[in-house]
Amino acid sequence: MNISASSCKRADKLRQLEHDRKVKLLERGEISSGRGLNQETSLARPGDTRWGSHHSTLCHIEQMWPSVIEVLQNLIDDGDRSSKGLSRTLVERMEKYEFVFILLLMKRILTITNHLSTILQEKDQNIVIVMHLINNVKCKLQKLRDSGWDILLEDVKKFCNTYSIEIINMTDNINSCSRLKRDGKNVIDIILQEMDSRFSETTTDLLIYMSCLDPRNSFSRFDVQKLVRLAHFYEDDFSWSERILVEQELEIYIDDVRSDERFEGISDLGALAKKMIETMKNRVFPLVYQMIELALLLPVATATVERVFLAMNIVKTYLQNRIGDEWMNDSLVVYIEKDVFNTVDNESILQHFQNMESQRM
């Protein structure tokens, strides 16, 4: 026992000395912890609903190209039979001009759409900013389709020269080059078509009308007629008589809040809704407040609902297929709102359960 205890003490002392040595090297900058580097250069699996993850994956593949090829070559040499065949196929496809073309094309497309995707995934969305981004993305995609091929082909050529990948001869393989351009245009056409479908004229009008509620710059975007048309979009929420009265209420409302100093400096709809409740104006202008509620609910009905369905596949597993509604709702809230629950101290949770009354089995 004494020998074992002394050995453990020596091992612990050696580990502590090694830890102290690494800390000193880190402080002097002679070595890196590797944590941030690993996070920045790891090839994470792209998510099904978060398109920003696809953009990151493509950027990392381009950045880590030699390392990726080297890992695949090692699998060909040392892997099992299934991994050897898959790795050999991947290397053969990746070291072709067509693969590089598609890689850089999709990276360029996702670079254009990445910021919009990120904004649309946020819980708190500024409708005005979203509308500007949608139009901006459409214009950039159309510009890429019409006149962006020469720059793209030059980037593909540089990439192939850097990593010794055979380049298509533009004279002998004009059909292949033309096909790649045509396929690339088809991809952009599909994305533009999908954006037009998701953000149709009706949807765009709805967002534009909601943006008229924006309180910034003393409600500079406020437009009574557009907001009246907004009420007609929600026939189930506004009765026929309310749709007639809403115009008069809007005119009184805008004069009232512009002359009220308490509404100065408000920059978003959420703050506007809170201020209306604080000042009791939600009771004075119930139809306007209902419009603000609908505008605040729109982002929740898009990104958050999508996130809930994705989380449901993780929380409600095969082993928990009989989970009750209340328990599932509580589990989903905890899983989705990780940032909130990470701030809760574990000791508080333990104390809460300890204070609960014991139940008989």
C-alpha positions in Angstrom: 0.0 0.0 0.0 2.8 2.4 0.9 4.7 1.6 -2.4 1.5 2.1 -4.4 0.7 5.4 -2.6 4.2 6.8 -3.2 4.1 5.8 -6.9 0.8 7.6 -7.3 2.2 10.7 -5.7 5.2 10.6 -8.0 3.0 10.2 -11.0 0.8 13.1 -9.9 3.9 15.2 -9.3 5.2 14.4 -12.8 1.9 15.3 -14.4 1.8 18.6 -12.5 5.3 19.4 -13.6 4.5 18.6 -17.3 1.3 20.7 -17.0 3.3 23.6 -15.5 5.9 23.3 -18.3 3.2 23.5 -21.0 1.6 26.5 -19.4 4.9 28.3 -19.4 5.4 27.5 -23.1 1.9 28.7 -23.9 2.5 31.9 -22.1 5.7 32.5 -24.0 3.9 31.6 -27.3 6.2 28.8 -28.1 3.4 26.3 -28.5 -0.3 26.5 -29.3 -3.2 25.0 -27.3 -4.7 23.7 -30.6 -8.3 24.3 -29.4 -9.1 27.3 -31.6 -7.1 25.9 -34.5 -8.9 22.6 -34.3 -12.3 24.4 -34.3 -11.3 26.6 -37.2 -9.9 23.8 -39.5 -12.0 20.8 -38.6 -14.3 19.3 -41.3 -17.5 19.4 -39.4 -20.5 17.5 -40.7 -22.8 20.0 -42.5 -26.2 20.5 -41.0 -29.5 19.8 -42.8 -31.1 23.2 -42.0 -28.1 25.5 -41.3 -26.6 26.3 -44.7 -23.8 28.3 -43.1 -22.3 24.9 -42.1 -22.1 23.9 -45.8 -20.2 27.1 -46.6 -17.8 26.5 -43.7 -17.2 22.9 -44.9 -16.4 24.0 -48.4 -14.0 26.7 -47.2 -12.2 24.2 -45.0 -11.9 21.7 -47.8 -10.3 24.3 -50.0 -8.0 25.5 -47.1 -7.0 22.0 -46.0 -6.8 20.4 -49.5 -3.3 18.8 -49.1 -4.2 17.4 -45.6 -7.5 15.9 -46.9 -5.8 14.2 -49.8 -3.1 13.0 -47.5 -5.6 11.5 -45.1 -7.4 9.7 -47.9 -4.1 8.4 -49.2 -3.3 7.0 -45.8 -6.7 5.3 -45.7 -6.0 3.7 -49.1 -2.7 2.4 -47.8 -3.7 1.3 -44.2 -7.5 1.2 -44.1 -9.8 -1.8 -44.3 -11.3 -3.0 -47.5 -14.4 -0.8 -47.5 -12.5 2.4 -46.5 -9.8 1.7 -49.2 -12.4 1.6 -52.0 -14.3 4.7 -50.8 -11.1 6.6 -50.3 -9.7 5.7 -53.7 -12.9 6.8 -55.3 -12.9 10.1 -53.5 -9.3 10.9 -54.4 -10.0 10.1 -58.1 -13.0 12.4 -58.2 -11.4 15.2 -56.1 -8.3 15.4 -58.4 -10.4 16.3 -61.4 -11.1 19.6 -62.9 -14.9 19.1 -62.7 -14.7 18.6 -58.9 -12.6 21.7 -58.4 -15.0 23.7 -60.6 -18.1 22.6 -58.6 -16.3 23.2 -55.3 -15.4 26.8 -56.0 -18.7 27.5 -57.7 -20.7 26.3 -54.7 -18.4 28.1 -52.4 -18.9 31.3 -54.3 -22.7 30.8 -54.3 -22.9 30.0 -50.6 -20.6 33.0 -49.8 -23.3 35.2 -51.4 -26.1 33.6 -49.5 -24.4 32.8 -46.3 -25.1 36.1 -44.5 -28.7 36.0 -45.5 -29.0 32.4 -44.2 -27.4 33.4 -40.9 -29.8 36.4 -40.5 -32.9 34.2 -41.3 -31.8 31.7 -38.6 -31.7 34.3 -35.9 -34.6 34.6 -33.4 -34.6 38.4 -33.4 -34.9 39.5 -37.0 -35.0 43.0 -38.4 -37.5 42.8 -41.3 -36.1 45.9 -43.0 -32.5 44.5 -43.0 -33.8 41.1 -44.3 -35.6 42.7 -47.2 -32.5 44.6 -48.3 -30.4 41.4 -48.0 -32.9 39.4 -50.1 -32.7 41.9 -52.9 -29.0 42.2 -52.6 -28.5 38.4 -52.8 -30.7 38.1 -55.8 -28.7 40.9 -57.6 -25.4 39.3 -56.8 -26.5 35.8 -57.9 -27.8 37.2 -61.2 -24.5 39.1 -61.7 -22.6 35.8 -61.1 -24.8 34.0 -63.6 -24.4 36.7 -66.3 -20.8 37.8 -66.0 -18.9 35.9 -63.2 -17.6 32.9 -65.2 -14.3 34.3 -66.3 -13.2 35.1 -62.7 -14.4 31.7 -61.5 -12.6 29.8 -64.3 -9.4 31.8 -63.5 -9.7 30.8 -59.8 -10.2 27.2 -60.8 -7.1 27.3 -63.0 -5.0 28.7 -60.2 -6.2 26.0 -57.8 -5.5 23.2 -60.3 -2.0 24.6 -61.0 -1.2 24.8 -57.3 -2.2 21.2 -56.6 -1.1 19.7 -59.9 -4.6 18.9 -61.2 -5.0 18.4 -64.9 -6.7 21.4 -66.5 -9.3 21.0 -69.3 -7.9 22.3 -72.6 -10.3 25.0 -73.6 -9.7 24.3 -77.3 -9.9 20.5 -77.3 -12.6 20.2 -74.6 -14.8 23.2 -75.4 -17.9 21.0 -75.0 -16.9 20.0 -71.5 -16.2 23.6 -70.5 -19.5 24.7 -72.0 -21.3 22.0 -70.1 -19.8 23.1 -66.8 -20.8 26.7 -67.4 -24.3 25.5 -68.4 -24.6 23.3 -65.3 -23.4 26.2 -63.2 -26.0 28.5 -64.6 -28.6 25.8 -64.0 -27.6 25.7 -60.3 -27.9 29.5 -60.0 -31.2 29.4 -61.8 -32.6 26.8 -59.4 -31.5 28.9 -56.4 -33.0 32.1 -57.9 -36.2 30.2 -58.6 -36.3 28.9 -55.1 -35.8 32.4 -53.6 -38.6 33.7 -55.8 -40.8 30.9 -54.5 -39.9 31.5 -50.9 -40.0 35.2 -51.2 -42.9 35.6 -53.6 -44.5 38.9 -54.5 -47.1 38.3 -51.8 -44.5 37.4 -49.1 -42.3 40.4 -50.1 -45.3 42.8 -49.9 -46.1 41.3 -46.5 -42.6 42.0 -45.2 -42.5 45.5 -46.7 -45.8 46.4 -45.0 -44.5 45.1 -41.7 -41.4 47.1 -42.1 -43.6 50.2 -41.9 -44.0 49.6 -38.2 -40.2 50.1 -37.7 -39.9 52.8 -34.9 -36.4 54.0 -35.9 -35.8 57.6 -36.9 -39.1 58.7 -35.4 -41.1 56.1 -37.4 -39.7 57.4 -40.7 -41.0 54.3 -42.6 -44.5 54.6 -41.3 -47.1 54.3 -44.0 -50.8 54.2 -43.1 -52.0 52.8 -46.4 -49.5 49.9 -46.5 -50.4 49.0 -42.9 -54.1 49.0 -43.8 -53.3 46.5 -46.5 -51.3 44.5 -44.0 -54.5 44.1 -41.9 -56.2 42.6 -45.0 -53.5 39.9 -45.1 -54.8 38.6 -41.7 -58.5 38.2 -42.2 -58.7 35.7 -39.4 -57.1 38.2 -36.9 -58.9 41.3 -38.0 -62.7 41.3 -38.4 -64.4 43.2 -41.2 -65.3 46.1 -38.9 -61.7 46.2 -37.5 -60.2 46.5 -41.0 -62.4 49.5 -41.5 -61.4 51.2 -38.2 -57.7 50.4 -38.4 -56.9 53.3 -40.7 -58.3 55.9 -38.3 -56.5 54.2 -35.3 -53.2 54.2 -37.2 -53.4 58.0 -38.0 -54.1 58.8 -34.3 -51.4 56.3 -33.2 -48.5 57.8 -35.3 -49.3 61.4 -34.1 -49.4 60.2 -30.5 -46.1 58.2 -30.4 -44.1 60.8 -32.4 -45.1 63.5 -29.9 -44.4 61.2 -26.8 -40.8 61.6 -25.6 -40.9 58.1 -24.1 -40.8 56.6 -27.6 -37.7 58.4 -28.7 -34.6 56.3 -29.4 -36.5 53.0 -29.8 -34.8 51.0 -32.5 -36.7 47.7 -32.9 -40.2 46.2 -32.7 -39.5 44.3 -29.5 -38.6 47.4 -27.6 -41.6 49.2 -29.2 -44.0 46.5 -27.9 -42.5 46.7 -24.4 -42.8 50.4 -24.3 -46.4 50.3 -25.5 -47.2 47.9 -22.6 -45.3 50.1 -20.1 -47.2 53.2 -21.2 -50.6 51.3 -21.5 -50.8 52.3 -25.2 -51.5 48.7 -26.1 -55.0 49.2 -24.7 -55.4 52.6 -26.3 -54.3 51.3 -29.7 -55.2 47.5 -29.6 -55.3 47.1 -33.4 -51.9 48.6 -33.9 -50.5 46.5 -31.0 -51.9 43.4 -32.6 -50.1 44.3 -35.9 -46.8 44.6 -33.9 -47.5 41.2 -32.3 -48.0 39.6 -35.7 -44.8 41.2 -37.0 -42.9 39.9 -34.0 -44.3 36.4 -34.4 -43.3 36.1 -38.1 -39.6 35.3 -37.4 -40.6 32.9 -34.7 -42.8 31.1 -37.1 -39.9 30.5 -39.5 -36.5 29.8 -38.0 -37.7 28.7 -34.5 -40.3 26.2 -35.8 -37.7 24.7 -38.2 -35.3 24.4 -35.3 -37.9 22.7 -33.1 -38.6 20.0 -35.7 -34.9 19.3 -36.0 -34.5 19.1 -32.2 -37.5 16.8 -32.0 -35.6 14.1 -34.0 -32.9 14.3 -31.4 -35.0 14.4 -28.2 -37.7 12.0 -29.2 -35.6 8.9 -30.0 -36.7 5.3 -30.6 -36.1 4.6 -26.8 -38.3 7.6 -25.9 -41.1 7.0 -28.4 -43.7 7.1 -25.7 -42.6 10.4 -24.2 -45.5 12.5 -23.0 -46.3 15.9 -24.4 -45.4 17.9 -21.3 -42.1 16.1 -20.8 -41.2 16.4 -24.5 -42.0 20.2 -24.4 -39.8 20.7 -21.4 -37.0 18.7 -22.9 -37.2 20.6 -26.2 -37.1 23.9 -24.4 -34.0 22.9 -22.5 -32.3 21.6 -25.7 -33.2 24.5 -27.9 -32.5 27.3 -25.4 -29.0 26.0 -24.5 -27.6 29.5 -24.1 -30.2 30.4 -21.5 -29.9 27.2 -19.5 -26.1 27.2 -19.6 -26.3 30.3 -17.3 -28.1 28.3 -14.6 -25.9 27.1 -11.9 -26.0 23.3 -11.3 -26.0 23.9 -7.6 -29.3 25.7 -7.8 -30.8 22.8 -9.7 -29.6 20.3 -7.2 -30.9 22.4 -4.3 -34.2 22.7 -6.0 -34.6 18.9 -6.2 -33.3 18.4 -2.7 -36.0 20.8 -1.4 -38.8 18.8 -3.1 -40.9 16.7 -0.9 -40.0 13.0 -1.0 -42.6 10.7 -2.5 -43.4 7.1 -1.5 -42.5 4.5 -4.1 
